[in-house]
Amino acid sequence: MRNLKILTAILFVSFMAALPASAQWPARNSRPWEKGAFETRQYRNLFVEMGYQPQAVEKKLQEVFDDVFRGPNKVYFEVGDSLGYISDIKNHDVRTEGMSYGMMIAVQMNQKDIFDRLWRWSKKYMQHQQGSREGYFAWSCKTDGTHNAEGAASDGELYFITSLLFASNLWGNDTGIDYKREARHIIDCAMSKDGTDGQQPLIHPEHKLITFTPDNMGSRFTDPSYHIPAFYEVWARWADDGRADFWREAAAKAREFLHKAINPETGLNPDMCNYDGTIMDNPWMRRGGSANFRYDSWRVPMNIALDYEWSCKDKEWQQKYAETFQNFLYKQGVDSFVDQYRVDGTLPEGNEILQAGGFRKLRHSIGLVATTAAASVMCTHEKKREFVKALWDMPHQPFEDGYFDAYYDGLLRLFAFMHLSGHYRIIFPDAMRELKAGNMSMTIDTGAGGRIVSLKYDGKEVISQSKAPESFGSTFWTSPQSVWNWPPVQEIDKYPYEITEDGPQRLTITSQVAPKLGMSVSKKFVTDKKNGRIDVTYQIVNADNRPHEVAPWEVTRVPHGGLIFFEAPLEGITPAGLMTFENAHGCAWTKPDVKQENRKVNADGKGWLAFLNDGLLLLKTFDDLKDGQPAPGEAEIQVYINRGKSYIELESQGAYVTLKPGESLSWTVGWTLTECQDKEPSKQLADKVKKLAKKNMPKSKRP
């Protein structure tokens, strides 16, 4: 019944595709949830609830991400082989705000290389490694790493710590960076400050609220946009620093503070204020506009939305706040409200208006449009639809006078799309799942493309454990590669999969729809303890509004070396001469040599592929394809040897078929791992493997 419902929904998507994007999907009863993701692990896709097609939402999110990190107006730049930074282009510097935001985005989007580059740059150039500021970060640097200022801005540390803890949960701490140790170092240094040389704790020990800056001056007051209670909930669970009760209290205090700091009539908050939420009695700050709602203040609605989505511990007040805030801006005009106000809702004048990029001017800025739309996850009123549509439709482009903020506006826009599409998530430390069949154990990383990251026999590993990208574990792609070229489609190869079935002998996980393909993938792992086998069934679903031709493709990386063999004639292995094969006992055999070039061959096998190395035999069984069944330019069996002595890919593919909208195909690969002390080709080994392959041959289903 569940599959029938899914199929019906997919077919409906196809039918509606000819309509405008906002009408492509049936709008749902869009009301706030009553429980947070810490409890439910569920996230709303408000775009879909409001009628946008799921595929269009995923495509839009990727476009917004690319605008920030890869497009012509990008703010992310790589340095050498291992570093990268995010620059506030209009101010010609690198800020802890942008670096830590970038890290949070990268871990949410499972972009490990970007995350690691940003962290290495931050640690190398921004973080103080000794002295009274040890552990803190210089909040502004030139793009060459030279400090513009030595002191810290507390929000940077807040994001650094949380993103590092999420990285620890997602990727572990043994891939070159011990993320948890780095997060703990910041926390421990920050909370041990005692005023020496003017350095104070990140969180005020008396008020238990975050400081504006953790020094003698900035610790006297705070910035409402720095208060993110949900982050402290993360620290309480996973920092393991002995302060869990303190962090839970800090979360509660932050929620109380926001009640006091926000004007109940307008929903606006000051840029800076006292710890009790009152405006600082400082004529200079009043004249300079620090008591007003302006750039920093924009973040408050999005921060409160995050706490609502994750914790939902203050939902009644949060819902009232969000509607008050949107009601105020609605009266100003959804397409015309400006980006700075006094907290009573009147317009600032003169020097009260904070300049940016050399301009002192009120604007309808996309950064505030974005955070206002993000607040819609808390709202019950119908006005929220207009704010969400305004964000979806608003291009990020220069104003008529030339002002353009690719950095702050761009980052807030990306965060808002993550919120509204359900992609700003708590990263739990349990993405790994292990299945056992006899002496064989298989570990699947559901948080990173559903990749098989380990396959062991009595604790002995057989697949590649390289730390280099695209060189380890076993993944799944769609064939032919010519459809997507390179790199692999991240929704299928790298993004988290949703767990839909979880048990001691089986696991089912499902990817997002990949906009580039119009398809999603599910992987079902079922153990056969009696035969010591694990069957992996891959299902490709066409969620698009047009037919797609596709074949399934499993890619397993193993260490360089050993013996590779399968049942095929030598003349059928192409291109000829790339690898040295011998024909013996009805099989083709090769021992990988070492060359400084990448090589790949295709072969028409008999439904099995074997790899023998260091006393272990890995046998994979699958459908035996007939002539004409593989995808164009592809084959039933493929062997790829990377240059040097690095890794090998053992690849197999299923039949190339046409999937109509809503149709799916299923393709099963049987995995068997057993001890075997043979090292050379022999009739005994060939007969043994052929017999085992025949016994374990799975059956797949095509549309």
N, C-alpha and C positions, 0 to 999 in steps of 0.2 A: 504493500500500500504506500509506504514511504517513497519507494522508487517511482511509483505512478504519479505521486504528487510532484516530485522533482521534475519528471518528464513533462507534465502538464505545464508547470511554471516555465520551463525552458521554451516550450513551443509558444507560449504566450508572449515571451520576450521577442521571439522571432516575428510574430504577428504585429507587435507594436513598434517594431524597429523603424518603420517608415514615418512615424510621428516625431515631432520635436523631442529633444532630449528630455525635457521636463515632463513629457507625457508618455514616455516609453514604458513605464512600469506602473502597475496599479498602486495608487497612493494608499497608504495604510493609516490606521488610527495612530497618529504620531503623538504619543504622550510619554512623559518622563517615566523612567523606571523607578522602582521602589527599593532596589537592592544594588549594591555596587559590585564592581568586577572582582574585588578581593574575595567576595563570596561566590559570585556566579561565574566568573571568567567569561562573561558575555559582554559584547559591545554593540552599541547601536550604530547602524549605518543610516544616518538621518537623510542623506541624499536619496537612498533607495526608498525609505519610508515616505518620502515626499514625491516620488514618482520618477526618479532618474533611473536609467537602466544600469544594472550592476557593472556591465562591461564598460560603459561610458564613464562611470565613476572611477574605476581602476585606471583607465587610460588618462583621465584628467589628473588624478593624483600623481601618476608617473610624469606627466608633462610639467606639473608644478615642481616636483622634485628635480627634474632635469633643468628647469629654469635656474634653480639655485646652485646646482652642483656641476652642470655640464653645458648649459646653453651659452649663447653669446653674451648674456648679461650675468653670468655666473659670478659668485662671490667666493667660491672654493678654488684653491690653487694648490697643485702638488709641487713639492720641492724634492728633487732627487728621487731615490728609490724608496724612501720610507717616511717622509714628512709631508705635511699639508697644513694649510691654514685657511681660515675664513676671514675676509677683510671687509671692514666697513668702508666701502669704496669712497663714499663722499667725504669721509674724514681721514682717509689715507692711513688707516691703522688696523691693527688686529686686537680684538677685545675678548676678554674672558667670557663675556656674554655670548658672542658669536661662536667662539670655539666650543663652549660647553653646550650651546644649543645644537651645533652641528653634530656633536657626539651623541646627544640624545636622539636626534633624527636618524643618525646612522645606525644606532643599535635598534631602534624601532623598525627600520627598513632592512635590517640584517645586512648592512654594508660594512663588513668587518675591516676591509682595507682602508676605507675612508675613516672609520672610527680610530683605528690604530695610528694612522698618519696624524690625525688631529691631536690625539693624546701625546704622541711622541714630541710633536712641535710644542705643545703646551708645557710639557714637562721640561723640555730642553731649554726653552727660551723664557717662559713665563713663571714657572714655579720656583720659589726660593728654596734652595736645598740646605741652607744653614742660616744661623743667626736668629734674631728675634722674630723674623717673619717666616721661619721655616714652615713649609707646607702650604702657605698662602701663595697666591698668584699675582703678579703685576698686572693690573687690570687693562693696561693699554701698552702696546708695543708697536714699533715700526714693522714693516713686513720683512725686514732682515733680522728681527728678533731683538733689536735694541729697545730698551725700556723707555717709554714716554712718561711713565709713572711707576713708582715702586709699590704703592699700596694696593690692597685688594678691594674689589667690589663684591659684596657678599653673595649676590645672586649667581655669580660665576661658580663659586665653590659649591653652592647648592646643586647646580646642574652637573658639575663635574662628579660629585660624589654619587648622585643618583644614577647617572648614566654608566659609571664604572661598575656599580652594583648590578645593574641590568646586564652589562657585558659579561660579568662573572657568571650570572645565572644562565645566559644564553650560550656563551662560547667556552666556559670553563676558564681555568687560570693557568693552563699549561701549554698555551699556544704562543709563547714568547712574551706575554705581558700578564703578570699576576694582578688582574683587575681588582680583586677584592682587597689585596694588600695595599694597592695604591689608594683605594677609597678609604680604607682604614687609616692610612697615613695622614690623609687630609683631615679626617675627623679628629684623630687623636691630637694632631698638632693644633688644630683650630680650637679644641676645647681645653687645651692645657695652657693657653695664654693667660697671663696674670697681670698684664699691664706693663711688663718690662719693655722699655723703649717704646712705650705707647701702644703696644699691640694687645688687643682684647679678643675674647672668644667670638666665634662666628655667631653663636646664639647667646643673647644676653642672659647671664646666669640667674638674674633676679626675675626678669620679666618672662624669660623663656621664649623670647621672640627674636627673630633674625635682625641683626644690625644693618644699618645702611652701609657702613664700612666697618670692619673689625679693628678699629683703632680708637684712641681717646676721643677724637672729634666725632667720627661717624657713629660710634656706639651710643651716643646720646639720643638718637632718634632712629626712625626706620623708614622703609619705603613699602607701601602697601602691595606693590607688585612683586615683592620678593617673597610673599607669604604663600607657600604651596603646601598645605597640610598633608596632602597625599604623599609627598616625598618623604616626610618624616615617618609615615606608616611603612614605607619601603625600608627605611633605615632600621626601624624597630624590628622588622622581620629578618633582614638579611645582612646587616652590617656586622653582627656578631661582635659588638664592641663593649658589651656589658652595660649599655645605656638604653635598653629597649623601653623601660618605663619612662625615662626622661623624654625620649622621642615621641612616645604616645601623648605625653602631657604637652609637649611642644605643639603637636598637631591640634590638640584641643584648644590651646591658647591662641593659636593662629586663627582658628575659626572664630573664637570670641572676639579677637582683635578686628577682624574684617567687619563684624557687625557694627563696631564702634566707628570705624574709619570711613564707612560709606554713607553718603547722604541718603536718608530714607525716602526723600521725595524725588530725587533725580537718579539715584543709583550711581552717582559719580563719586570718585575718591580723589584725594589730593596726591600730588606727586611725592611728597614727603610729609611726615607727621610725627607726632609724639607716640610713645608706646600705648597711650590710652586712646589713641585715635584722634585726638584733638589737633587742631592746626597749631603749629609752633608760633609762639608770640615773638616773632622776629620780623621787624619792619623790612629788612633787606630781603628776606625770603618771600614776604608777601608782595613786595614791589617786583621781585624777579619772577614771580609766578609759580614758586615751588608749592604754594598752597592750592594750585589749580590741577585740574584733570588734563594731562597732556601725555607725551610719548610713553614714558614708563607706565603711566596709568592704564594705557590700552590693554596691558597684559592681564589686569585683574579679572575681567569677565572670563577669559580663557582659563586662568588658574583655578577659579572657582568651579568652572565646568569640569576641569580635570578631577578635582576633589569629589565632585558629585558623581562623576562616572566611575571612579575607582572605589571611593569609600561610602558615599551616600549616607554619611552620618549626620548631615545637617540639611537634609533635603528640603524641608518646609521653608526654611529661611532662604536657601539657595534658589529655589524656584521663584519665590517672591522677589528676591533681588534681581534675577534675570529678567523678569517681566517688567519690573520698575525701570531697569536700565534700558531695555528695548523700547518701552513706552515713551521714555523721554526722547530718545533719538528718532523714534517714529514721528513724533510731533515736529521735529526739525526737518524731516524729509528723509526717507530711506536712501534716496540717491543724492542727497545734498548736505547732510549733517557734516559739521566740521570736526577737526581732530583735536581742538583744545577748547575747554570751557572752564569757567569757575565752577566749583562744586555745587553752587546753587542753580546752575544752568545758564547763567548770563555769560556773555562773551567777554573774553579778556581783551585788554587794549595795550598798545605800546609795548614796553619791555616785558610785560606779562607774557607775551607770545614768545614761546621758545623758538629760537631760530634753528634751522637745520640745513646743512649743505650751502650755507651762505645766504639763505632766504629766511626772512621773518614774515611768515604768512600763514593764515588759516587755510586749510585744504580739506577736501573730501578724500582722505588717505585710505589706501587699500589695506594698510595694517590694521586700522580701527574697523573698517568694514569686515575684515576677517575675524577679529576677536569678538565683534558683536554677533556675527553669524554663529561662531562657536558656542556662544551662550544659549543658542536655540535648543541644545540638548536638554536644558532644564525647563523649558517653557511649555505651557499648555495652550497659550493663545495662538491664534492663527497668524498673527503678525510675523511670527518666526519664519514662515515660509518666504515672505518677501525679503527678509534679511539673508536667508540662505541663497535664494535666487540671485540676489544682488552680488554676492560673492562669486557665485558660479559664472555669472555673466561679465563681471568687471575685468577688463584686461589690465595686466601689470605693465604699464608703459609710461613714458615721460609725460609730465604736464606740459601745457602749452608754453610756459615760460622756461622750459628746459629742466626743471627740477625732477630728479628721479632717484628713488632709494631702492636699489636692488637688494640691499643688505637687510635692514630692519623690516621694511615692508615685505620683502621676499620671504624672510624666515617666518614671520607671523602668518603670512598667507599659507605657507606650507604646513605649519602647525595646525591651522584651522581646518585645512583639507584632511589632515590626519585625524583630527577629532571627529569631524562630521562623517567620515567614511568608515569609522570604527577601527582605525589603524594606529591609534595612540593607546598603547596597551601596557598593562603590567606584565613584565617578563618574569615568569615564575621559574624557579631552578629545577624544574622536573620535565624538561623537554625530551630527555632521553628515555627510551623504552627498550627493555631487554627481553628477548624471547629465547627459550631454550628447547632444543629437540635432541634428546640424548646427551652426547658429549659436546654438541655444537651449541654455541650461543651467538645471537645476532643482536647488535645494538643499533637502534634507529633514532636519529635526531629529528624529532618532529618539529622542532623550532627552526630548522635550517634546511628546508627543501625536502624533508622526509628522507634524508640521505641515510643509507646504511653505512655507519661510520666504523663498525667493528664486526669481524666475524672470526670467532675463535673455536678451537678444539682443545678441550681441557686447559683453557687459559692461554693457548698459543695462537698468535694472530696470523692471519693469512692475507688480508687485504692491506693496501697501502695506508700508512699513517703519516704521510708527508704533511708538513704544515703549509706548503705552498698552495695558493689557490688553484682549483681545478686539477688537483693531482692526488686526491685521496678519496677513500670511501667508494661507495657505489651510488650512482644517481640515475635519473630517468629523464629522457628527452623525447620530443616528438620528432619523427622523421618524415621527409628529408630535411637535412640541415639547411638546405638552400632557402627554405621558407623563412628562417630566422637568422641565418648567418651566425655571427658571434658578437657578443658573448651569449651563453645559454639564457633562455627566457627565465627571468628571476622568480616569477610567481610559481614556477614549477621546480626550478633547480635550487633556489635559495630561500625563498620566503617561508615563514612558518605554515605548517599544515594544521588544519583543525582535526582534533581527535574525535571521531564519531563512534568508535567502538574500542574498548580498552579492556583486555582481560589477560590472564596468565598464559593462554595459548593462542591468542589472536589479537590483532590490532588493525584498525582501519583508520586511515587519515586522508584528508581531502584538501587539495590546494585551492587557492583563489582562482577565479577566471583570469586567464592571461589575455589582456587586451590585444596583444600582438598576434595571438593565435585564435582568439575567440573560443578557447577551450579550457577546460579544467581537467585535473588528473586526480584520481584517488588510488591509494595503494592499500591492498589488503594482505596482511601477513598472517598465515595460518601454519601452526606447527604440526608436524607428524612425528610424534615421539617414537612410535613403533619403528619407523623406517629412518629415523634420524634426519629428517628433511624439513625444510621450511619452504612453503610455496608463497611466492609473491605475485599477486594478481594486480595488474595495472589496468585501470579503467580510464579511458579518454572519453569525455563528454563534450559534444559540440553545443556550446551555449550561445552560438552566434545565430544570426538570421539568414545565413547562407550556407550551402554545403562546403565541407572541407575534406580534402584528401589527406590522409595521415596514416602513419604506421607507428607502432610503439618501438621504443629503443632503450635498452638497458646498457649502462656504461659502468663497468666495474674496474677500479684501479687496483693493481697489485704491484708489489715490489719488483724491480728489475731482476731477472734471473729465472731459474727454474726451467720447466719443460711445459710447452703449450702444445696441445694436440686435439684434433677433431677428425671426423670422418668426411674426407673430401678428396677428390683427385687433384694432383698437383697442377694440372693444366687449367683447373677451375679457380686457382688462386691468382687474383689480379690486383695490381699490376705485377707482372712477372719480374723476378729478380730483385725486388725490394728487400725481401727477407729470404733466408736460406731454409727451405723445407726439405725433408726427406719423406719418401713414401715407403711405409713398412707396415705389414700386418693390417692392411686396409685402412690406415690412418695417415694423416699428414702431421709431421712432428717438426717443431722448431725450438731451438735454444736461443734466446735473444742475444745478439751481439751488441757491441757498443760502438755507435757512430755519432758524429756530431751533427745529426740531422734527424728530423722527425719522419717516421715512416708509417704507412697504414695500408693494409691489404684487405680485400673482400674475398669471401668464399661462400660457396653453396654447400652447406653441411647436411647433416642428417638429424638435426634437432638436439645436438649436445656439443658442449665446449668444455675442455678440461685443462686445469692448471695444476702442475705438480711442483712443489717447492718445499724444501726443508722438512721432509717427512710428512707433509700434508697434501691431500688430494682434494681440490675444489672442483666439483662437477656441477655445471649448470645445464638444465634441460628445458626445452621450449619447443614450439611448433616447428616441424620440418616443412619449410616452404618449398613450393613447386616453382618451376620457371614462370617468370612474370609476376610473382607475388610480392617481391621486395619493392620498396619505393625506388623511384628513378635514381640511378647512381649509387644505390645502397645495396646491402646484401644481408642474408640471414646471419652470417658470422663475419665479424671484423676484428682485426688485431691491430692495435696502434702501439708503437714503441716510441717513447719520447727520447729526445736527444740525450746523449750521455748515458750514465747509469742511474736513471732516476725512477721512472715508473713505466708500467705497461697498462694499456686498457684492453680488457676482454669485453667485447661488445656483441650483442645479439639483437636482432630486430624481428618483429612480427610482420604480418601481411599488411600491405598497403591497400586501404579501402576508402570509400567515399562515405562520409558521415553526413547525413542530412541534419538540418536543425533539430536538436533534441535527441538525436541518436547517439549511441555510445558503442565502444568496442571494449572487450576484455581480453587480456593476454597474460598468461601465467608463465612464470619462470620458477622451476624447482631448484632449490639450493641444497646441495649435499656436501658435507665436509667430513672427511674420514682420514685416519692415519694410513700412510703408504710409504714404504721405505724404498721403493723403486726409484732409480735415478736416470735410467736409460730406456729407450723404446724397446718393447718386447711384446711377443704374442700374448704372454700371460697377462700383462698390464692392459693391452688393447682389449682382450676378451673380457677381462674383469670390468672395465669401464663401460664397454658396450652393453653388457648384461645389466649393470647398475642403471645405465641411462634408459634402457628399455623398461625397467621396473618403475622408474621414477618419472616417466614422460607425462607431463601434464596435458590438459586439454583446454583450449581457449575458445572464447565465444566471439563471433563477429556479428555485425548488424545484419 
